[in-house]
Amino acid sequence: MPTQPTTGPAYKLFIAVVSTCAALNILALGYLLFTHTRLNCDFMAFWSFPRFAATHPIAQIYDATALQAFQQALYPGFDSFYPYLYAPTLLLPIWWLKNISYGWAEIIWTATGLAALATAVPLAFPRARWAVLAALLASPAALISAATGETAFFTTALLLAGFGALPTRPALAGIAFGLLTLKPQLGVLIPVFLLAHGEWRAIAIASLTALAMAGLSCLAFPPGLWLSWAHTLPQYQANYFASTGLNLNIIVTPAANLVALGVKQHIAWIVQIACFALVAAVVAWLARRGPYRLAVAALLTGTFLAQPHAYAYDSVALTAALAFCLPMRPSAWPLALAALIYLGPLTLLTPAWHWFLYAVPEAALFAAIATLALRPPRGAHSQA
């Protein structure tokens, strides 16, 4: 998308796409509200976790059988399962959910996420804040996140706040990155970037923030809960990829896409590890030698290639990556790639969802950003 207002064809296309997607989002969310759709909404997981923890031995939150039985009793007619895959620290910021009814909790949750995103965007895009915010909120990925009650608005806000503040306010950036450890897989490349860029103050503050949250969790809950998490997470991941009743296409990483195509798990994991190594090396190189905004765009894109467990709703951050790197007057192929990245999650709402293999355009975007960084066009990394 253009990084500043213009009257050219690219900007008119940007307006048309964002407006159409915004209208679609409003209609879809209105339908969901009108029909009171609830079952299989991911927010059910977040609302159930503190309730379970408050009424059961806390260690059982990593016990699949106990948690599944509780959720099915909590939600009559619900026959699925939302495991607690997170570190113990996540229970701290969601503890308040146990004191509020489901409907009000979901409203407050969504409104808070939107407010966080609206606050973070100006830090990263001070001169194009409204265009970027509109594009983020109108994206199909945002629709999926809002409809399911997921965490993408919060995680994207922390990423944008961190990288927006890093050049001038490294302490604020460190706090944002430290808080992102609540969902650590989305920050897997941040240490690589910070080390390569020499951001020692941000590293120190991020480490202290993460340690402080871990310490608070050990005061609030038994410290052994961390061992339970570390023990159960690999098995949950293996079981997820081995399941035959789940739609793996909503996971937008190389390993998940390969498993969805029928590739054996061990081969998919080898490819995933190789992707991490390659992406981390490129991000480190860009952090040291490339334009800052292109390096950030590469990190946001590479995050979905470097780790095995990220969903379509998490990809709201890819719209921010486009805003960081797309030239003001792009040629046809960057526009086509941007449109594919932006509109791709719509595929999940169509009969063609089986062919939603998002790692492919993600890899194309990552390669395009790296190429752009080698010879950045004039104005490509100007302050947005």
C-alpha angles and dihedrals in degrees: 000000000000113000093216136020118285137158098227128115093266092058092047089051089049091053092048095049095045093046092049092048091046091053090048091050093050092049093046095047091045090053092050091050092046094050093042091230110190115140113101092014109143092224086072086072096054092045092050099047100071090040090055092045091051095052104034138047101286094231089064090071085086091048105100095200096051095044094046092051090050094050093048090051092046093051112041110217094021110126101168132080139236109199121206100246096164135100116263090257092075091067089067099064094038097046091098090065092077091066098053132067117256096251096049092041091055092049093049091045093053095042091050091050092050091048091050091051093047089051095048100046095071090055091060100030108028094162099040102032098132096046092048094044091050091050092049095049094043094050118114088235089060090050091055091047094049094044093051097039093238133161102251096109090054096045094045089049091053092048093049094043091050098049094037092054099037099088095053108012108036093166091060089046090052092053091051093048091046091053090050088069084081083081099022101178090070090058097046093118097041095087089050091052096044094048093047091046093047095237096159097158092052090047091052094048093045091051092048091048093051092045091049091054091047090049092051090050090053090052093048097040137022110284089228087074088082091060090051090053093048091048099048103038098075091049092049089052093049092047091050094055091044095052118109096196100060131088102237091179090082087066105084102201132105096249093050093046091050093049089049088056091053100260113149115260097242091054091047090053092050090053091046092053091048090050091052093051094048096044093046091051092051093046091050091050093048092047089056101039112009132085109281097238093048090049090053091047089052091050094050091049096040092052089075092050097044100057134045104227119059126120136217091258090057089061093081082101090065089068088057089050089055090051091052097050113023111105118240092246105029124187123238100275097051088049091050092049092046090051091050092051094044099043098032097096089061085076088073089065093055136067087260093071090115088070096051097119099159097175089076098062089036089059091046091052092047091051091047092052092049090049091048090052091057091059107011110198119235111284095006094121102029117136108282 
